[in-house]
Amino acid sequence: MSKSIGELATLCLRNLEAYDFDGVRAMCTEKATVWHNDGRGDQTIDEKLEQLRPLAGTVGSLRFDITRQFHSADEVLQQHVLRLAMPDGSQSEVHAAMYFRFDGYLIDRMEEYVYEAGTA
């Protein structure tokens, strides 16, 4: 039984939590691209994964808590909170909206918009 693209998008994030960058890469098309609102513009998936690799040595753990997820035939849009725990015990949260576009069952494009959550 095949996984839905929503489940595949979640699995991609679980691979990132495990610092399984090869697993993430295997879930993507050869020409997959990534955009992030950090001002760098489009990157190849390989460039993005190289940028993320140092996390394995500096972040104690990370966890994506998905709060909403919507999908159509080949797209997933979701909101999540990335929770980071540092080796010194400090913690932080990053709120983001993320878009995945699929080509078949492989990710062809990811876009992530990080935003500051309002306080009550």
Summary of the structure (lengths in Angstrom):
residues: 120
radius of gyration: 14.2
end to end distance: 43.5
largest distance: 43.5
contacts: 313
relative contact order: 0.22
helix: 26%
strand: 47%
